[in-house]
Amino acid sequence: MTLEDFLKDIDEEVKTVNSSDFEVEIVETNYVPSFSDPNITYDNLDTNKKKCKRLESCVLYVDIRRSAQISAERQPKTLAKMYSSFIRSMIACADYYGGHVRNIIGDRVMVVFDKAHCFTNAVNTAVLMNSVCKHILNKRIKSFEFSAGIGIDYGKMLITKSGAIRQGDEKEFYRSLVWLGKPANVASRLTDLANKSESYTVRGVRQGLHYPLTDVWSWTDVHFEEFMGRLKKTYTPTLLHEDEYFKSFYITDMGPFYSSHSPILMTKAVYDGYKSENPDSETVKNGWFSKKTIKVKDYDGDVYGGDVINTAVENI
């Protein structure tokens, strides 16, 4: 086949899938489907039909912190043992609370929950994973300090199969479901931030005080709120500052400042759902998950986080 014929075939397939005659059937579900689910199919260009499912529930991601650095610094045998221990442990934690592992990419594990009690199961899974990472993996993997980050979101996800049917040795590379929707993206981005430190700068004011007797200038950086709070009310264009020696100011960058994020991060929907299902739990009563000041791409709601563990793991 020539390259031109190959490109024509691709163009024709794309045209067929995007035509008005191609039917996409979506089945609503409360349960996490498997790859063999008959209601999730590849594109069928003979029947012009594709089947998908849609689930409204919690999705959780967990992965290792500093994995790139660790991979570069450790011997292959040590890496193999570490990754095997991590993946096996995280799968076991997911199974314990009824979670379904639906993707493993490198050191990142994706867990999806059936809709019933999904908030409780997702948060409990996150706490169990955090406990295992801190008190078992970090104890048994002694060549470095082991840590992981966990992110959870809730919402509607479209479950489909993407790609094409393959046979033989290549078949397994295509045997995974694709989870489309904002919850999967937000949970993944929360995981990227969880248990990490980041630096940031803020815009502030550098104000100058001039002492005429000694002809000396003194400059200090203050936040906007603090600067505005020191100004007196006036009806003229001239700024009246509470310090009599104030003479000048300009806008500047302040920082860098550093913040460390909790190992477990979740959206407001997840926290509210967990709180509603467990109003009398110690976690809720003691405020072990609290609101955090974190910016997440394509998400403008509140983020809750904490470093919660199961006390039973301390006896291991």
C-alpha positions in Angstrom: 0.0 0.0 0.0 1.3 3.4 -0.9 1.4 6.2 1.6 -1.3 8.1 -0.3 -3.6 5.1 -0.2 -2.9 4.6 3.5 -3.9 8.3 4.2 -7.0 7.9 2.1 -8.1 4.9 4.2 -7.6 6.9 7.4 -9.5 9.8 6.0 -12.4 7.5 5.0 -12.5 5.9 8.5 -12.6 9.3 10.3 -15.3 10.4 7.9 -17.4 7.4 8.7 -17.1 7.7 12.5 -17.9 11.4 12.4 -20.9 11.1 10.0 -24.5 11.5 11.2 -25.1 7.9 10.3 -22.7 6.6 12.9 -24.5 5.7 16.1 -23.1 6.0 19.6 -25.1 4.2 22.2 -24.5 5.2 25.8 -25.8 3.1 28.7 -26.0 4.6 32.2 -24.5 2.4 34.9 -23.9 2.4 38.7 -21.2 -0.2 38.5 -17.6 -0.1 37.3 -17.5 -2.0 34.0 -14.8 -4.4 32.9 -13.0 -4.7 29.5 -15.2 -7.6 28.5 -18.5 -5.7 29.1 -20.6 -6.3 25.9 -22.1 -2.7 26.2 -18.6 -1.2 25.5 -17.3 -1.8 22.0 -14.8 -0.6 19.5 -16.0 1.4 16.5 -17.8 -1.0 14.1 -17.4 0.4 10.7 -19.6 -2.3 9.2 -22.7 -1.6 11.4 -21.8 2.1 11.9 -22.2 1.7 15.6 -20.3 2.1 18.9 -21.4 1.2 22.4 -20.2 3.1 25.6 -21.2 3.4 29.2 -21.4 6.3 31.6 -20.8 6.2 35.3 -21.2 8.9 37.9 -18.8 8.1 40.8 -15.4 8.7 42.4 -12.1 8.2 40.7 -8.8 8.0 42.5 -5.2 8.2 41.3 -2.1 7.4 43.3 1.6 7.6 42.3 5.1 7.8 43.7 6.7 11.1 44.4 10.1 11.9 42.8 9.8 8.7 40.7 11.9 10.2 37.8 14.7 11.0 40.3 14.5 7.7 42.0 14.6 5.8 38.6 17.7 7.7 37.6 19.5 7.0 40.9 18.7 3.4 41.7 19.9 0.1 40.3 17.4 -1.8 38.0 16.9 -4.6 40.5 16.1 -2.2 43.3 13.6 -0.3 41.0 11.9 -3.5 40.0 11.3 -4.5 43.7 10.1 -1.0 44.6 7.6 -0.7 41.8 6.4 -4.2 42.3 5.9 -3.6 46.0 4.1 -0.3 45.3 1.7 -1.5 42.6 0.8 -4.7 44.5 0.2 -2.8 47.7 -2.0 -0.1 46.0 -4.1 -2.8 44.2 -4.6 -4.6 47.5 -5.7 -1.3 49.2 -8.2 -0.7 46.4 -9.6 -4.2 46.6 -10.1 -3.9 50.4 -12.7 -1.2 49.9 -14.2 -2.5 46.7 -12.3 -0.3 44.3 -11.6 -1.4 40.8 -8.2 -0.8 39.3 -8.7 0.3 35.7 -5.4 1.6 34.6 -1.7 1.4 35.5 0.7 3.7 33.7 4.2 3.5 35.1 3.9 4.2 38.8 0.4 5.7 38.5 -2.6 3.6 39.5 -6.2 4.5 38.6 -9.0 3.2 40.8 -12.8 3.7 40.1 -15.6 2.9 42.5 -19.2 1.7 42.1 -21.6 4.5 42.7 -23.0 3.2 46.0 -21.0 4.6 49.0 -18.3 5.7 46.5 -17.3 8.7 48.7 -16.7 6.6 51.8 -14.9 3.9 49.8 -12.7 6.3 47.9 -11.6 8.3 51.0 -11.1 5.1 53.0 -9.0 3.7 50.2 -6.9 6.9 50.1 -6.3 6.8 53.9 -5.3 3.1 53.6 -2.9 3.8 50.7 -1.4 6.7 52.7 -1.0 4.4 55.7 0.7 1.7 53.7 3.1 4.1 52.0 4.1 5.8 55.2 4.4 2.9 57.6 5.0 -0.2 55.5 6.6 0.7 52.1 8.7 3.5 53.7 9.9 1.0 56.3 10.7 -1.8 54.0 12.2 0.2 51.1 15.2 1.5 53.0 17.4 3.1 50.4 15.4 6.3 50.3 12.4 8.1 51.9 9.3 6.6 50.1 6.2 8.8 49.6 3.2 9.0 47.3 0.4 11.4 46.3 -3.3 10.7 46.0 -6.1 12.7 44.3 -9.8 12.0 44.2 -12.7 13.6 42.2 -16.4 12.8 41.6 -18.6 13.1 38.5 -19.7 11.6 35.3 -17.2 9.7 33.2 -17.8 8.2 29.7 -16.2 4.7 29.4 -15.3 3.6 25.9 -12.8 1.5 24.0 -10.4 3.3 21.7 -8.1 2.0 19.0 -8.5 -1.1 16.9 -8.8 -4.8 17.5 -5.5 -6.6 17.4 -4.5 -10.2 17.6 -1.4 -12.1 18.8 1.3 -10.5 20.9 0.0 -7.0 20.3 -3.5 -7.7 21.6 -2.8 -6.9 25.3 -1.6 -3.4 24.5 -5.2 -2.5 23.4 -7.0 -4.3 26.3 -7.9 -1.3 28.4 -10.8 1.0 28.8 -10.7 4.8 28.2 -12.2 7.0 30.8 -13.3 10.4 29.4 -14.5 13.3 31.5 -13.5 16.0 33.9 -13.4 13.9 37.1 -10.5 11.7 35.7 -8.6 14.8 34.6 -9.1 16.7 37.9 -8.2 13.7 40.0 -5.0 13.2 38.0 -4.0 16.8 38.4 -4.7 16.6 42.2 -2.4 13.6 42.3 0.3 15.7 40.5 0.1 18.2 43.4 -0.4 15.9 46.4 2.5 15.5 48.8 4.7 18.0 46.8 6.3 21.3 47.8 6.1 24.2 45.4 7.4 27.7 45.3 5.4 30.7 44.3 5.6 34.5 44.1 3.0 37.1 44.8 2.7 40.7 43.7 3.2 43.2 46.5 4.4 46.7 47.3 7.9 48.0 48.0 7.4 51.1 50.1 10.1 53.7 50.8 10.5 55.7 54.0 12.8 58.7 53.8 14.4 60.2 57.0 15.3 63.8 56.2 17.7 64.4 59.1 20.0 61.6 58.0 18.9 61.6 54.3 18.5 57.8 54.6 16.0 55.7 52.6 14.5 52.5 54.1 12.7 50.1 51.8 10.4 47.2 52.9 8.2 44.8 51.0 4.6 44.4 52.2 1.5 42.7 50.8 -1.2 44.8 49.1 -3.6 44.3 51.9 -1.1 45.5 54.5 -0.1 48.5 52.3 -3.7 49.5 51.7 -4.5 49.2 55.4 -1.8 51.8 56.2 -3.3 54.4 53.9 -5.5 57.1 55.4 -8.8 58.2 53.8 -8.3 61.2 51.5 -10.3 63.0 48.7 -7.2 64.1 46.8 -4.9 62.2 44.4 -2.1 62.3 47.0 -1.6 59.2 49.1 -1.7 59.8 52.8 0.3 57.1 54.7 0.1 56.6 58.4 4.0 56.8 58.6 5.0 60.4 58.3 8.3 59.4 56.6 6.5 57.6 53.7 7.7 59.0 50.4 7.5 56.5 47.6 6.3 53.0 46.5 6.3 50.6 43.5 4.8 47.2 42.6 7.2 44.3 43.1 7.3 40.5 43.2 7.5 39.0 46.7 8.9 35.6 47.4 9.7 32.9 46.6 7.4 31.4 49.2 7.1 27.7 49.7 4.1 25.5 50.5 3.8 21.7 51.1 0.6 20.0 50.0 -1.1 17.2 51.8 -0.6 13.6 50.6 -4.3 13.2 50.1 -6.2 15.8 48.0 -9.9 15.8 47.0 -12.4 18.1 45.4 -15.3 19.6 47.4 -17.8 17.2 45.9 -15.8 14.3 47.3 -15.4 15.8 50.8 -19.0 16.9 51.0 -20.1 13.4 49.9 -17.9 11.7 52.5 -19.0 14.1 55.2 -22.7 13.4 54.4 -22.1 9.6 54.5 -20.0 9.8 57.7 -21.2 12.7 59.8 -20.1 11.1 63.1 -16.7 9.9 62.0 -13.6 11.0 63.8 -12.2 12.2 60.5 -15.1 14.7 60.1 -15.5 15.7 63.8 -11.8 16.4 64.2 -11.4 18.2 60.8 -8.6 15.9 59.6 -9.4 17.0 56.1 -9.4 20.8 55.7 -9.8 23.3 52.9 -6.5 24.1 51.1 -5.4 27.0 49.0 -4.5 25.2 45.8 -5.0 26.1 42.2 -5.9 23.2 39.9 -6.2 23.6 36.1 -9.8 23.5 34.8 -11.2 23.3 38.3 -12.4 26.3 40.3 -13.9 24.7 43.4 -12.5 24.2 46.8 -9.8 21.5 47.5 -9.7 19.6 50.7 -6.6 17.7 51.9 -5.0 15.9 54.8 -2.4 13.5 56.0 -4.7 10.9 57.6 -3.6 7.3 58.4 -5.2 4.2 60.0 -3.8 3.9 63.5 -3.7 0.1 63.1 -0.7 0.4 60.8 1.4 1.8 63.6 1.3 -1.6 65.3 2.8 -3.4 62.2 
